[in-house]
Amino acid sequence: MINKLWLIGILIVIGIVLTMCAQYYVQYSESERKSYGLKVRNWAIQLQGADPREIASSGFELVVIDYSRDGSEQGKYTPEEIQKMKNSGVIPIAYLSIGKAEDYRFYWKREWYTNPPKWLGREDPEWKGSYAVKYWSEEWKTILHTYLDKIIEQGFHGVFLDGVDEFEHWSDPNNGEDVYLSEDEAARRMIDLILDIANYCRSRVNGEFYIIPLNGERILKYDNGTLINIVSGWAAESLFYNGTKQWSSEDWNWIRENRLPYLDFVLSKGKPVFSIDYVDDGSGYFGANKERIDNYREKAISRGYIPYVAISDRELDELNIIKGVQP
């Protein structure tokens, strides 16, 4: 009798242990399998003066806007305005520069012009007021966390990460900075930052929070699988056109070899690629402009990318609706 009771006790313990292990395995597997992917048919981006009411009635399924109408703290959108877009079925995504600091943002201090912090790099000669940052610094991460708190409080469903390609700046021996990293190290530090952003946001939001990097897709060369797992998709500018002109054969060959394979890899993981080309000269949807718009869209769609036809001035200060075409 004692032996039977002992055997029954052992079997019960084994059963409990196996159940706990099975539950742990299922939870772990689900976490590993979670793709954070998006399912949309179209998208748009407007970084200046976006009107939530216009966006809500536009028909676009996902729209990237700045957290503010004019980039300032005073001009930031209210939670009610973001909710208006969500109520119409739009997924609102907030633009966020993670590789450069901008001197019109809430975090900028006037004294930085003459006495910059150690993590602040050179001003971009092509973008006045935009400065390289040592994006791996704790000071910069703290600033981004404060920024993300605002975005989360507003009710955005995700972030659109600009400046991912800055890993190339810090791995350039001629960058003019006081730091030069190997490309592998610079890429790893950028990947760590994106992972930090994803974890920070998703630990504070109930429900899905999307992470969409812009450009810099070559960083996936240095990914061990963690980055591609946590992103929700990838966005890429100027893949098929250089403004309103076709790329030269040399440039196109470089894009075909160094950009498209990584974006196709994103697609292979079941995640969307958001393409944006600045091919619309604003003259209307006819003639040469129509031909160029149609050609761009055909090229993007044929690869499985989701195209957005942007105005060629690159200002991104309007929602470009082309009747019957976009959205």
C-alpha positions as MATLAB code, in Angstrom:
seq = 'MINKLWLIGILIVIGIVLTMCAQYYVQYSESERKSYGLKVRNWAIQLQGADPREIASSGFELVVIDYSRDGSEQGKYTPEEIQKMKNSGVIPIAYLSIGKAEDYRFYWKREWYTNPPKWLGREDPEWKGSYAVKYWSEEWKTILHTYLDKIIEQGFHGVFLDGVDEFEHWSDPNNGEDVYLSEDEAARRMIDLILDIANYCRSRVNGEFYIIPLNGERILKYDNGTLINIVSGWAAESLFYNGTKQWSSEDWNWIRENRLPYLDFVLSKGKPVFSIDYVDDGSGYFGANKERIDNYREKAISRGYIPYVAISDRELDELNIIKGVQP';
ca = [
       0.000    0.000    0.000;
       2.814    2.381    0.945;
       4.604    1.589   -2.332;
       1.457    2.334   -4.333;
       0.939    5.647   -2.544;
       4.594    6.502   -3.118;
       4.263    5.680   -6.818;
       1.088    7.745   -7.138;
       2.819   10.659   -5.400;
       5.782   10.458   -7.757;
       3.494   10.381  -10.799;
       1.584   13.426   -9.545;
       4.823   15.365   -9.029;
       6.059   14.376  -12.492;
       2.738   15.467  -13.975;
       2.948   18.859  -12.288;
       6.540   19.368  -13.451;
       5.692   18.384  -17.029;
       2.698   20.731  -17.037;
       4.840   23.624  -15.809;
       7.502   22.859  -18.407;
       4.908   22.672  -21.158;
       3.426   26.021  -20.125;
       6.883   27.603  -20.046;
       7.737   26.144  -23.434;
       4.514   27.426  -24.986;
       5.037   30.930  -23.558;
       8.654   31.003  -24.690;
       7.788   29.705  -28.146;
       4.988   32.242  -28.592;
       7.362   35.035  -27.599;
       9.934   33.808  -30.081;
       7.355   33.460  -32.847;
       5.704   36.852  -32.317;
       6.360   38.795  -35.498;
       5.060   42.277  -34.592;
       4.147   42.509  -38.272;
       1.642   44.790  -39.980;
      -1.095   44.034  -42.464;
      -1.984   47.121  -44.498;
      -2.631   47.798  -48.182;
      -1.460   51.411  -48.369;
       0.319   54.078  -46.387;
       1.269   57.754  -46.367;
       3.681   60.107  -44.657;
       3.297   63.817  -43.842;
       5.782   65.398  -41.467;
       4.655   69.027  -41.527;
       1.245   70.471  -40.783;
      -0.641   67.178  -40.841;
      -4.387   67.556  -40.201;
      -5.879   64.649  -38.214;
      -9.316   65.307  -39.732;
      -7.971   65.099  -43.283;
      -6.043   61.940  -42.439;
      -9.106   60.364  -40.831;
     -11.109   60.792  -44.039;
      -8.257   60.072  -46.475;
      -8.644   56.317  -46.879;
      -5.019   55.609  -45.965;
      -4.627   52.670  -43.593;
      -1.318   53.711  -42.018;
      -0.039   57.285  -41.793;
       3.296   58.527  -40.456;
       3.242   62.019  -38.945;
       5.402   64.023  -36.574;
       4.268   64.128  -32.969;
       3.762   67.856  -33.551;
       2.327   70.018  -36.332;
       5.481   72.105  -36.541;
       8.001   70.000  -34.640;
       7.694   72.079  -31.478;
       6.373   71.011  -28.096;
       3.667   73.666  -28.350;
       2.391   72.229  -31.609;
       2.085   68.601  -30.510;
      -1.118   66.725  -31.255;
      -3.584   65.992  -28.485;
      -4.593   62.434  -27.579;
      -8.077   63.319  -28.853;
      -6.697   64.185  -32.296;
      -4.752   60.935  -32.492;
      -7.838   59.035  -31.339;
      -9.858   60.651  -34.138;
      -7.543   59.004  -36.667;
      -7.693   55.670  -34.869;
     -11.487   55.792  -34.771;
     -11.515   56.033  -38.568;
      -9.352   52.919  -38.903;
      -6.029   54.703  -39.475;
      -2.903   53.359  -37.777;
      -1.054   56.512  -36.584;
       2.739   56.169  -36.477;
       5.032   58.853  -35.015;
       8.207   59.962  -36.778;
      11.296   59.838  -34.559;
      14.888   60.687  -35.432;
      17.123   58.332  -33.462;
      20.417   58.900  -35.278;
      20.464   62.693  -35.273;
      19.530   65.484  -32.887;
      17.417   68.362  -34.219;
      17.817   71.882  -32.843;
      14.086   72.713  -32.947;
      13.056   69.860  -30.653;
      12.000   70.215  -27.006;
      15.227   68.647  -25.722;
      17.606   71.072  -27.458;
      19.528   73.522  -25.262;
      20.793   76.825  -26.627;
      24.230   76.403  -25.072;
      24.821   73.317  -27.199;
      25.642   75.555  -30.168;
      28.822   76.734  -28.452;
      29.333   74.112  -25.745;
      27.924   70.817  -27.035;
      27.692   67.710  -24.838;
      30.193   64.947  -25.523;
      27.576   62.777  -27.243;
      26.733   65.448  -29.842;
      28.563   65.260  -33.162;
      28.903   67.452  -36.230;
      26.103   69.340  -37.948;
      24.960   67.738  -41.181;
      25.999   70.133  -43.976;
      22.990   69.037  -46.043;
      20.434   69.427  -43.229;
      20.944   72.616  -41.233;
      20.051   72.171  -37.583;
      20.533   68.400  -37.705;
      23.445   66.965  -35.726;
      25.030   63.537  -35.559;
      24.753   61.881  -32.154;
      26.633   59.116  -30.410;
      23.443   57.137  -30.348;
      24.862   54.539  -27.944;
      25.286   57.132  -25.158;
      23.061   56.850  -22.095;
      22.298   60.575  -22.279;
      20.818   60.202  -25.759;
      18.817   57.142  -24.723;
      17.363   59.126  -21.814;
      16.288   61.871  -24.220;
      14.678   59.320  -26.529;
      12.829   57.718  -23.625;
      11.374   61.109  -22.696;
      10.386   61.597  -26.336;
       8.791   58.148  -26.450;
       6.814   58.880  -23.291;
       5.193   61.799  -25.109;
       4.418   59.676  -28.168;
       2.913   56.902  -26.067;
       0.851   59.380  -24.042;
      -0.552   60.836  -27.266;
      -1.780   57.406  -28.305;
       0.354   56.610  -31.347;
       0.450   52.958  -32.407;
       4.164   52.932  -33.216;
       7.286   54.811  -34.272;
       8.977   55.424  -37.618;
      12.709   55.439  -36.902;
      14.844   57.800  -38.976;
      18.634   57.876  -38.813;
      19.210   54.128  -38.674;
      21.834   54.536  -41.395;
      23.934   56.725  -39.081;
      25.909   53.597  -38.236;
      27.605   54.254  -41.580;
      28.637   57.762  -40.467;
      30.346   56.544  -37.313;
      32.151   53.777  -39.197;
      33.536   56.224  -41.763;
      37.210   56.980  -40.982;
      36.710   60.422  -42.549;
      33.628   61.362  -40.514;
      35.362   64.320  -38.863;
      34.310   63.126  -35.413;
      36.395   62.238  -32.369;
      35.201   58.627  -32.613;
      35.588   56.058  -35.370;
      34.091   52.577  -35.017;
      34.284   49.474  -37.141;
      31.123   49.032  -39.192;
      30.280   45.884  -37.275;
      30.523   47.712  -33.944;
      28.610   50.780  -35.154;
      25.853   48.545  -36.535;
      25.669   46.507  -33.342;
      25.252   49.663  -31.273;
      22.443   50.888  -33.516;
      20.724   47.510  -33.314;
      20.984   47.703  -29.521;
      19.328   51.132  -29.592;
      16.420   49.913  -31.716;
      15.958   46.928  -29.413;
      15.985   49.281  -26.431;
      13.306   51.460  -28.044;
      11.130   48.461  -28.857;
      11.398   47.030  -25.357;
      10.811   50.412  -23.721;
       7.640   51.086  -25.697;
       6.158   47.605  -25.618;
       6.620   47.345  -21.863;
       4.494   50.480  -21.460;
       1.730   49.937  -24.002;
      -1.237   47.613  -23.792;
      -1.591   46.058  -27.211;
       0.494   46.203  -30.373;
       3.193   48.856  -30.796;
       4.869   48.950  -34.192;
       8.553   49.602  -34.907;
       9.348   50.679  -38.483;
      12.950   51.659  -39.310;
      13.570   53.960  -42.281;
      16.508   53.217  -44.605;
      19.751   51.729  -43.314;
      18.468   48.255  -44.197;
      22.048   47.098  -44.752;
      22.314   46.922  -40.971;
      20.539   43.565  -41.262;
      23.869   42.193  -42.464;
      24.988   42.404  -38.825;
      21.778   41.160  -37.228;
      21.729   37.822  -35.420;
      17.984   37.531  -35.946;
      16.896   39.664  -33.013;
      16.319   42.883  -34.950;
      14.310   41.348  -37.778;
      12.191   39.606  -35.162;
      11.175   42.782  -33.301;
      10.578   45.177  -36.213;
       7.117   45.449  -37.757;
       8.307   46.252  -41.253;
      10.883   48.454  -42.981;
      10.634   51.700  -44.944;
      12.952   52.763  -47.744;
      13.352   55.983  -49.716;
      14.322   56.465  -53.345;
      14.720   52.855  -54.373;
      13.602   53.194  -57.970;
      14.036   56.887  -58.787;
      16.444   59.671  -57.906;
      13.752   62.288  -57.484;
      12.023   62.517  -60.852;
      14.937   60.962  -62.718;
      15.853   57.342  -63.260;
      18.911   56.152  -61.398;
      22.043   55.748  -63.489;
      22.861   52.150  -64.368;
      25.777   52.260  -61.916;
      23.621   53.541  -59.057;
      20.822   51.114  -59.875;
      23.242   48.182  -59.826;
      24.435   49.291  -56.384;
      20.848   49.522  -55.086;
      20.010   46.143  -56.575;
      22.997   44.544  -54.860;
      23.112   46.447  -51.561;
      19.535   47.471  -50.713;
      16.938   45.285  -52.389;
      18.217   41.935  -51.034;
      17.807   43.134  -47.447;
      14.339   44.517  -48.114;
      13.349   41.289  -49.828;
      14.598   39.507  -46.709;
      12.204   41.619  -44.621;
       9.383   40.512  -46.923;
      10.415   36.885  -46.572;
       9.806   37.203  -42.836;
       6.202   38.192  -43.489;
       6.755   41.885  -42.812;
       5.885   44.761  -45.146;
       8.316   47.018  -46.967;
       7.080   50.607  -47.213;
       8.537   52.270  -50.290;
       8.585   56.038  -50.821;
       9.857   57.700  -53.975;
       9.669   61.438  -54.705;
       8.443   61.087  -58.262;
       5.398   63.402  -58.413;
       6.386   66.828  -59.762;
       3.008   68.257  -58.758;
       1.859   68.961  -62.310;
      -1.073   66.554  -62.113;
      -1.737   62.947  -62.945;
      -1.248   63.050  -66.705;
       1.497   63.068  -69.316;
       5.080   62.377  -68.278;
       4.224   62.755  -64.600;
       1.548   60.055  -64.805;
       3.894   57.770  -66.707;
       6.589   58.183  -64.053;
       4.171   57.665  -61.156;
       2.732   54.540  -62.756;
       6.194   53.195  -63.512;
       7.350   53.671  -59.942;
       4.247   52.040  -58.511;
       4.529   49.112  -60.911;
       8.156   48.512  -59.914;
       7.421   48.684  -56.194;
       4.289   46.537  -56.309;
       5.957   43.923  -58.509;
       8.492   43.359  -55.714;
       5.775   43.154  -53.089;
       6.490   46.587  -51.600;
       3.791   49.064  -50.550;
       4.405   52.288  -52.520;
       3.827   55.895  -51.568;
       4.131   58.509  -54.301;
       5.583   61.650  -52.704;
       5.937   65.170  -54.103;
       9.378   65.756  -55.592;
      10.260   68.739  -53.356;
      10.790   66.216  -50.531;
       9.121   68.540  -48.019;
       6.510   65.949  -47.004;
       4.199   68.803  -46.056;
       1.020   67.474  -47.658;
      -0.975   64.289  -47.940;
      -0.537   63.308  -51.575;
      -3.866   61.875  -52.710;
      -4.105   60.849  -56.365;
      -7.694   60.053  -57.220;
      -8.124   56.423  -58.179;
      -4.450   55.679  -57.511;
      -3.404   56.729  -54.027;
      -4.700   55.562  -51.631;
];
